[in-house]
């Protein structure tokens, strides 16, 4: 049985073999059953530990199929009228939550493959090409459909067919060349062969063969063939980092000049004014940032949202640093779904950071509804992510794509938010409110807000916000291209050391730019610095999202409603998360307006 790429999924299982359900809950029960069976039968070698004995079963998993230019638009492999091999059972199966979120649709191929046993060309099945099946294959060939498979967690890609002289051909033979080193598989190569013309009424015989050969490649180096050092040129990375480093030096020098030279002059003038008597000081022309000392510590507008964003930003910054470090040390890109699993785990584990910084800031600003603030802080990022994913999921369900998130996975994510993230955020909030929640401002806040004088157009908060994101975006511009290409094209990103350097440079540049923007705003006697500081740094996300439009139209060949919604939806999430990270990079409330700057005599 079969269905078209946009048709409904089917259950191809047999009562005599293990049910490979499309539901994630069914797969989880399958994991439990397989684990028990492994313990009972004392089976110790399989794709879990990557160790095989001679003549032991090697499982070929069919994953997904989809158009080459729309990498994220994938469908179950058997949504095309391919057929299953003769083998009716397997002895192990597994799938993680992160794989379900990424649209992995592992299905047993039915191919009989044993370790070190060569297989001559063997028939898989015979397909009668009815009109419907003919249309399905024609559609796949026209749209350059590729499929993905796995052997021992090594990905394999193959093309469905090709078009020649306005005729459509399908490859009917799969040739697997598998290399081994000792008891471990170190390389798999697939060669599609034997083109056959697609015509209604034809009988197409699908075949496969397996050739084993020894190899000197070490197991830990087997993933190197999938990397593309020519694309991720180290020279380009070092050049971009050098340019960004020079920008850091310039900005640090600029900030130092402002803090050491300009402020020193201001201090000298204000100290001279303090030597005068009260009448002279009252009649003097005090101006600049010193004049707003009674309003600069005024709480930000919408303090609940502000503190929630700051707390979420600190958490996301911690997540990025931890995940990059784990990727460098553990090479997470070599394991299917491990990057997303690590991100989910680290995000949940760092929830106390969110609660601590968000809760303490909210308390210092005089917030009273700390439970509502804690809830907002805990769920603001998960709500944005789940809301976007929920919207895209409707489109994926309409297309019957493998990217449609199963209901069981949604329940699992919800449970993580309620039973892990929320309690940890609550703990962090309580600790933050008690240890760092008391306001200790050096100046008393005026009862009546001071009028904000008119200023030049380029000193307006909106202009400062838009200009503030230019330099941070310039420091990460080149790295964004590599990150985009690794996610939206067939490239595997592995240079996480460069990513860490670029991220650290981004933090330094953002902090320097924020200090400069805040000084200019305060010097214009505008005390509304909190949101301006946050948004001037967060505006980096605006330029990243604008760049994503350029990348979509000029660097990709994506098409269709599904891929367009998927691309711009998740790029909006990525840009928003980056904006929150950059915005939280501003100095903390009491450290930015430090006591040694605003020394007051109330």
N, C-alpha and C positions, 0 to 999 in steps of 0.2 A: 504494500500500500504506500501511498505517497500523497504529497500536497504541494501546491505551487509555493514559491517564495513568499507570497503574501497570503497564502491560504492558511487554514487552521492546522494546528499540530495534530499528530495522530499517535496512537499507542501501538507500536510495532512489536510489543513483547509477546512472549509465548508463555502459557501457563507452566510449561516444563522448565523454564529458565528463570533466572532472577529478573524480577520486574525492574526495569530502568525507568522510573517515573519521571515525568517532567517537573513535578513539584519538588521544591527544595526539602520539604518535610519528609517526603518519601526517600529522598537521597540520604538524609541524615539517618533514617531508620536503617537504610542499607549499610551505612557506615558501621552502625552498631552490630548488625548481623554479621558483617564481614569480619569485624574485629573479634567477635566471639568465635567465629569459625576458625580464624587464624590461631587463636589460643588453643582451641581444642585439637586442631590438626597439627599444631606445632610447626606451622609454615614460617620460615624465618627469612626468606629471600624473595623480594618482589620490588615493585617500583617505589615503595615507601623508603627502603634503605638502599635501593639501587644496586643490590647484590643479587646475582643470579647463579644458579647451578646449571650445569650442562643439561640441555633438553628441557629446561623449565619454561613454563609459559611466559611469554612476553606479550603484554596487552597493547593493542593499537586502539587508541581512542579517537573517535571522530568528534570534532568540535563544532565548527561553524563554517558557513559558506556565505559569501556576500560580494558586492561589487568592489573591485580593486581600489577605485578612487574614493570610496566611502568606507574607510576602515572601520568605523564604529557601527555601520549598518550591517549587522550580521544576522543570519538565520540558522536554524538547526541544519546540520549537514543533510539529514534525510528529508528535509523539506523539498529537496529536489528528488526526482524519481530514481535515486540510486538504490541499491539493494544491499541487504545484510549478508555477511558471509555465512558459511555452513555451521560454524561452531556455535553451540547453543548456550554455553555457560562460561562464567569467569569466576575466579576465586577471590577477587578483591575489587573494591570500588571506593572512591572517595571524592568529596567535593566540599569546599569550604564556603563560608558565607561570603568572603571577598570574591570568590570565583563566581558565585551567583550574582553579585552586584556588578561584576564586569561582563556578564553575559556569556560566561563559559557554559557550554552545553555538551558535556562529555557523554558520549553514547558508545556503547561497545560495537566495534566494527564487525565482529564475527569472523575475522581473519585468524587462521590457525598459525601462529608464529611461536616458535620455540627457540630458546637461546642456543646459538651456534649451529642450528639446523637449517641448511640451505633448502629453499623451496623453488622448484622449477615452475614455469608459468602454469598457474592453476586457475581454473574457472571459479569466479565468485558467484555469478548468477547470470541469468539471461533475462533481458528486459524487452518486452514487446512494446514498441514505440507507438502508442496510440496517439491520437491527435492532441490530447491534453498533455501527455508527457512530452510530446514533440514541442509544443509551445513553451513548456517550462524550460526545457534545455535550450531552445532558441533564445528565450529571454535571458538566460544565464550567460550564454556565449556573447550575445550582443552587448551586455553590460559588463563584460570582462570579469565574470565571477571567479573568485579564488576560494579555495577551501583550506582549512587548517586541521591538522591532526597532531596527536601526541604519541610518542613512544618513549617510555621511561622519563616522562616530563620534558622531553626535548621536542620543541615545536617543529612541525613540518608543514610546508605550504606547497600547494599545487594548483594549477589552472584547470578549469573545467573543460575548456575547449578553445577554439580559435576560429576566426573568420578569414576566409580566403576567397577572393573573386566572388563576393556576395553569396558565398556558400558557407554553411555552418558545420563545423566538425567538432566532435567530442573525443577526448582521449579515453580510451577504454582499458588501458593497461597501466598498472602502477608497479614501478620497479623500485624496490627498497634495497639500498646498499647500507648495511649496518656494520659499524666498526666497534670492536670491543678491545678492552685492555684488561686481561685477567677475567674477573667475574663481573665487570662493569661495562655498560654501554657508553661509548664516548662520542659517537657520531652517527647520525642518520641522514641519509640523502634520498630524496624521492625524485624519480624521473618519470613524468607522464609520457606515455608512448602510444603508438597505434591510433592514428586519427581515423575516425569513421564518420562518414557523411550522415547528417541527421535528415531522415525522411520518414514520413508517416508510413507505418506498417512494417518498418525494418525490425529485425531482431538483433539486438546489440548484446554481445557477450563481453562482460567485464571480467578481467583477469588481474592477477598480481603475481609477483615473484619476490623472493627474499634471498639476498646474497650476504653472507657473513665473511668478515675479514679481520685479522688482527691489526692493531694499531698501537703506536708508541705514544699517542696523545694521553696525557694524564687526565684523570677524571675531573680534577679541579679546574682544568683548562678547557673542558669540552664546550663551554659556552662561548669561547672566544670567537668562533666562526660566525656567530650571529652579530657581533659588534662591527662597527664601521669606523675604523680609525681615520679613514680618508675624509669622512664627513665631519667627525668631531676633531678637526685639526687643532692640535695643541697650540700651534703658532697663533691662530686666530684668537683662541681663548686667552693666551698670555697677552696678546696685543690689547684685547678689550679690558683685561684686568689692569694692565699698565695705564690705559687711558682713565679708567675709573679711579685708580690710585692717585693719579695726578689731580683729578678732580677733588679727591678727598683732601689732598695737601692744600689745594687752593681754598677749599671751604673751611678747613680747620684754621688756616691762616686768617681768613676773613673773620671767623668767629673770635679768634684770639684778638684781632685788632679791635673789634667792637667791644669785647669784654675788658680788655686791658687799656686801650687808648681812649676810646670814646667815653666809657664809663668812668675812667679816671678823671677826665676833664669834668664830667658831670659831678663826680664826688667833690672835686676841688671847688666848683662853683657853689654847690649846695653847702659845703662846709663853711665857705666864706659867708654865705647868707645866714647860717646859723649863729655866726659871731655877732651879727647885727641885733639890735634890740627888737622887741616884738613889733613896735610901730613900723620900723623900717622893713621888717620881713613881711608884714601884712601889705605894705605898699609896694613891695618889690614885684618884679615880673617873673615869678617862678613859672617854669614851663617844663615840658617834656614828661618823661615817665615818672619822675619823682612826684609830680603833681597829682597823680592818681593813686597814691599809696593807700588811700582810704577806700578804694573800689576794686583794686586789683585782686584782692582775695575774695571777692564776691562770688558765690556759687554760680556755676554755669547754668544756663537755661536748660530745662529738661535734664536735670542732673541724673535721673534714673537711667535714661538711655545712654547718656555720656559715660557714666561709670560702668555700665554693662559692656559697652564697646571697648573701653579701656581694658577691662578684665578679660574679655574675649581675645583682644589683641595680644596680651601677654601670654595667654594660653596657646594661641596659634603660633606665636614666635617660638615658644618652647617646643611645640610639636615639630615645627620645621627643622629646628636645630637637632632635635633627637633623631628624627627619621633620616636626615642627611647623614648624621654620624653613624647610625646603624647600617645605612646603605653602603657607606665607605668601608666599615669594618666587616660586615656580613655579606656583601654583594647580594642584596635582596632582589636585584633585577633578574637573577638566575632562577628564582623559584616562582612559579605561577601563582599570582595573587598575594604573594608575601608582602609586597609594598603596601597594598591597601590594608591588609590585615594588621600590619605594624602601625600604620597611621591611625586606624580605628582604636587599637589598644592604647597607643600613646596619648591620643586625644582624651580618651576616657580617664587614663591614669593621671593626666595633668589638670583635671578639673579643679582640684584645690587651688591651683595657681589663679585660675579665673576668679574663684570666690574670694580669695585673699585680696587681690589688688582691686577688684571691682567693689567688694564690700567695704574695705577700708577707705577707699576714695569717697564712696557714697556717704559713709559715716562722717568723714571730715568735712564734707560739704553740707552737713546738717540734715541729711536724708533721714526720714522716720520710717518709711514703709520698706524696711530692709528685706522682708520676705518676698514682696513683689519684685524688688530689685534682684534678689538672688534668683528667682525664677526666670526673669528676663535674661540675666547674665548666663544662666545655664543653658537656656534653650534658644537664644537668638541665632547662633550659628547653625545648630541642628535644624531649626525651623526653616532657615533659608535654604539649606541643602535639601532637606526632605520636600519642601515645597516645590523647588525647581525639579527635583527628580520625579516627584509625583506628576507634575505637568507633562514632563517628557515621557513618563511611563504610559500615559494615555495614548500618545502617538505611537510608542513602541508596541503597545497592545493592538492598536488598530492595524499596524503593519505585520503583526505576529512575529516580531523580531526577537532574537534571543536576548536583547538588551532589556526586555520587559522584566521588571523585578518581581519575583514570585511573592505571593502573599506571606508565606512563611518567613522569608527574609525581612519583609517589612515589620513583622511582629518581633523578630529578633532585634532589629535596630531600635525599635520602640522600647523594648525591654532594657537594652543597654542605656538608653537615655534616662529612663525612669529609675531603674534600680542600681545604676552605677554612676552616671554623670551627675544626677541630681543630688544624691547623698554626699558625694565628694565635694561638690560645689558648696553645699550647705556647711560642711566642715570647714572649708576654706573661708567662707564668709564669716562664720563665728570667730575663727582665729584672727582674721584680719580686723574685724570690728573691735576686738578686745585688745589686740597688741598694737594696732596702728590706726585706730579710729578716732583718736582725740585731736581736734584742731589745735595747732600751736602756732598760729600766725603771729608775726611780730607787729602787725598793725591791726587796729580795730576797724571793722568794716563800717562805713558810714551808713546811717539809717536811711538816708535818701540818696539814690543813685545820682552821681554827678552827670550833668549833660555832656554829651559827646560833641566836641567842636567839629566844624566842617574841616575837611582835609582834601588834599589833592587826590585826583582820581586813582592814581596808582597806589595810594595808601589805603584804599577801600578793602575791606575783608574779602570781597568776591575776587578782586584782582590778585590779591596776595595768595588766595587759595589756588587759583588757576596757575599762577607762576610757580608756586611752591613745588609742584610735582614734576616740573620739567627736568631738573637736574637728577633727581632719583631715577626717573625713567631712562635718562641718558646713560646712567651707570649700569643698567641691566638690559639695555636694548639688544645687544648682540646675543646674550644668553637666552633671551626670550625666543629668539628664532630657533635655537637648538631644542629648547623645551617644547615649543609648539610642534616642531617637526617630529620629535620622538613620540608625541602623543597622537598626532593626527596623521602621521605617515608611518611607513614600515621601518622605523628606526628605533633602536633600543638605547635609551639614555643611560650611560654608565659613568660619566665623568663627574661624579658627585663631589669630588674634591674642588673642582672649579666652581660648582654650584655653591659650596660652602663659602668660598672666598668672595664670590659675587654677593651672596646674601649678607655677609658681614660688612662689605663695602656699602651695600644698600642701607643697612642700619646706620652706619656712620654718616653717610651723606644725608639721610633723612633727618637725623638728629641735628646736624649742623644747619641744614636749611630751615628747620623748625625754629631753632634759636634765633636765626637772623630775621625770619618773618615775624616772630613774636616781638623782638626788639623794635622793629620798625613800627609795628602796630601800637605798642605801648608808648613809643616816643611821639606818636601822633595823638597821644592822650585818649586812646581808645582802649578801655579795659576789658573788652570782650575777646580775650585772648584764648580761652579754653577751646571753644569750637573752631576758631580760626587756626589754632595750632594743629588740632587734630585733622581738620579738612585740608590744610595746606600740604600735609604729609600724605594723607589718604588720596589726594587728587592724582597721585601716581597711577592709581587704578584706572582713572579716566583715560590716560594716554595708553595704558596697556590694552584697554578694551578697544580704543580706536585703532591701535595697531593690529588687533585681531581681525578687524574688518579688512584691512589691507592684506593681511595674510590669507584670509579666506578667498578673496576675489583674485589675487595675483599670484599666490603661491600654491594653491590647491586646485583640484578639479572636482570638488565636491558638488553634489547636486541633490535635488529632492527635498521634500518637506521634512522628512525624518532627520536627515543629516544636518540640514540647516538649523532646525530647532535644537538638535542635540549640540551642535557646535556653539551657537550663540548663547544657549542656556547655560552650559557648563563653563563657557568662557566668562560669562557674567559672574558666575560663582567664583571662579578663579580670581578675577579682577577684584571682586568685592572682598574676598579673603585677604588678598594682598594689600588692599586699601586699609583694612582693619589692622593688619600687622604694622604697616607704615605709620598709621595714625597713632597707635599705641607706643610707637618709638619715641614720642615726645617725652621730655623729662617729666617726672612726677610733679604733682601740683606744688608741693612745698620745696622741691629741689630746683624747679625752674625759677620761681619767684623766691629765691633763697633769702635767708635772714640777713646775710651780709650785703644784700642789694637794697632791700626795703627795710632799713633800720628806722623805726619810728619812735617818736616820743608822744604817746597819747596823753 
